[in-house]
Amino acid sequence: ALVLGALLIGAGAAHRAIAGEDPARFNQIDLQAEVSREVANDLMHATLYAEANDPNAAALANLLNRTVNDALKIATETKGVRARSGGTFTYPVHDRNNKATGWRGRSEIRLEGSDFQAIGALIGKLQATMQLGGVSFAISPEQRRRVENELMTEAIAAFRARADIAARAIGGRGYKIRRITV
């Protein structure tokens, strides 16, 4: 929601300042207008990960790197999808006697795009070797800016309509905007 606020000065005979009075504080009205709109998400984010165990840390790292690199290669060949590697975590596994018995690791890839069908199909393909960590949706920065600009125009129009009503209600012939915040 965009909120537009301003300070108005009533016009007409009531606008004349008395000697010694601050004219900026005469017949002022605080006014606010608000507009909002539901905006559909146009950006999809997905995280996939591979987890593995191995007694050898280097072998575990090689396995996870190979899995992620293969997935990234498939993802970069998919039009309309941006792919990048995510976090990689490795930690020792201990037995009941607190003796290190091996290593466990996890590596992620992150997908992003506006073609939900392409990302969905890619997720299905990558789940042969990886698990789905999560999917979320958002509004792209470009769409957010476009809608905010449209809402700003609508908010200013709504403010002007309310300002006209307020000026007529106090017997003024118009108004002056002293301060405006969008």
C-alpha positions in Angstrom: 0.0 0.0 0.0 1.2 3.5 -0.8 0.3 6.2 1.6 0.3 9.9 0.6 0.2 12.6 3.2 0.3 16.4 3.0 -0.4 19.5 4.9 -3.0 21.9 3.4 -3.7 25.6 3.7 -7.3 26.6 3.1 -7.7 29.4 0.5 -10.0 32.4 0.3 -10.9 35.1 2.8 -10.0 32.8 5.7 -6.4 32.6 4.4 -5.5 36.2 5.3 -3.1 36.3 8.2 -3.5 38.5 11.2 -0.5 40.8 11.9 2.1 39.0 14.0 0.6 35.5 13.2 2.6 32.9 11.4 0.7 32.5 8.1 2.1 29.0 7.6 0.0 27.9 10.7 -3.3 29.3 9.6 -6.1 27.0 8.3 -4.0 24.0 8.0 -5.4 20.5 7.5 -3.5 17.2 7.7 -4.7 14.9 5.0 -3.8 11.4 4.0 -4.8 9.2 1.1 -4.0 5.5 0.6 -4.1 3.1 -2.3 -3.2 -0.6 -2.5 -3.4 -3.4 -4.9 -2.8 -7.2 -4.8 0.2 -8.1 -7.0 0.8 -11.6 -8.2 4.1 -13.2 -7.6 6.2 -13.4 -10.8 9.4 -14.9 -9.4 10.0 -18.5 -8.2 12.9 -19.6 -5.9 13.8 -23.2 -5.3 16.6 -24.8 -3.3 17.7 -28.4 -3.9 20.4 -30.2 -1.9 22.5 -33.4 -1.9 23.5 -35.1 1.3 26.0 -37.9 1.7 28.2 -39.8 4.2 31.7 -41.0 3.6 34.6 -42.2 5.8 36.9 -40.0 3.8 36.3 -36.2 3.8 38.0 -35.7 0.4 35.9 -38.4 -1.2 32.8 -36.8 0.3 33.7 -33.4 -1.1 34.3 -34.9 -4.5 30.9 -36.7 -4.5 29.0 -33.5 -3.4 30.9 -31.3 -5.9 30.3 -33.7 -8.7 26.5 -33.9 -7.9 26.2 -30.1 -7.7 28.2 -29.5 -10.8 26.1 -32.0 -12.8 22.9 -30.3 -11.5 24.2 -26.8 -12.4 25.1 -28.0 -15.9 21.6 -29.3 -16.4 20.1 -26.1 -14.8 22.1 -23.7 -17.0 20.9 -25.5 -20.1 17.3 -24.7 -19.1 16.0 -21.5 -20.6 14.4 -19.0 -18.2 16.1 -20.3 -15.1 19.0 -18.8 -13.2 21.0 -21.3 -11.2 23.9 -20.9 -8.7 25.5 -23.0 -6.1 24.4 -22.5 -2.5 26.0 -23.4 0.8 28.1 -26.5 1.4 28.5 -27.9 4.9 30.7 -30.8 6.1 31.0 -32.1 9.6 32.5 -35.2 11.3 30.3 -38.1 12.4 31.1 -39.6 15.8 30.2 -42.9 17.4 28.9 -43.5 20.9 32.5 -43.2 22.3 32.9 -39.8 20.6 35.4 -41.3 18.1 35.2 -39.8 14.5 33.9 -42.5 12.2 33.4 -40.5 9.0 32.0 -37.3 7.5 28.6 -36.0 6.6 28.1 -33.3 4.1 25.4 -31.2 2.3 25.6 -29.0 -0.8 22.9 -26.8 -2.3 21.9 -25.2 -5.5 19.5 -22.3 -5.9 17.2 -21.8 -8.8 15.3 -18.6 -9.7 13.1 -17.5 -12.6 9.8 -16.4 -13.8 9.0 -19.4 -15.9 7.3 -21.5 -13.2 6.7 -24.4 -15.6 10.4 -24.6 -16.6 11.5 -24.5 -13.0 9.0 -27.1 -12.0 10.2 -29.5 -14.8 13.8 -28.8 -13.8 13.1 -29.6 -10.2 11.6 -32.9 -11.2 14.6 -33.8 -13.3 17.1 -32.8 -10.6 15.3 -34.8 -7.9 16.9 -37.9 -9.4 20.1 -37.0 -7.5 19.0 -34.2 -5.2 16.2 -33.4 -2.7 14.0 -30.4 -2.8 14.7 -28.1 0.2 12.0 -25.6 -0.5 10.2 -23.4 -2.9 9.1 -19.8 -2.4 7.5 -17.1 -4.6 8.1 -13.4 -4.7 7.5 -10.2 -6.7 10.4 -9.3 -9.0 12.1 -5.9 -8.4 11.0 -4.8 -11.9 7.4 -5.6 -11.2 7.6 -4.0 -7.8 8.9 -0.7 -9.3 6.3 -0.7 -12.0 3.4 -1.2 -9.6 4.8 1.3 -7.1 4.9 3.9 -9.9 1.4 3.1 -10.9 0.2 3.3 -7.3 2.0 6.6 -6.8 -0.1 8.1 -9.6 -3.3 6.7 -8.1 -2.4 7.9 -4.6 -1.8 11.4 -5.8 -5.1 11.4 -7.7 -6.9 10.1 -4.5 -5.1 12.8 -2.4 -6.2 15.5 -4.8 -9.8 14.3 -4.6 -9.7 14.3 -0.8 -8.0 17.7 -0.8 -10.8 19.2 -3.0 -13.4 17.8 -0.6 -11.6 19.2 2.5 -11.1 22.7 0.9 -14.8 22.9 0.0 -15.8 21.7 3.5 -13.9 24.5 5.2 -15.2 27.1 2.8 -12.0 27.6 0.8 -11.7 28.0 -2.9 -8.6 25.8 -3.2 -5.6 24.6 -1.4 -1.8 24.7 -1.4 0.3 21.7 -0.6 2.8 22.6 2.1 4.5 19.2 2.5 4.0 15.9 0.8 5.3 12.5 1.6 4.9 9.5 -0.6 
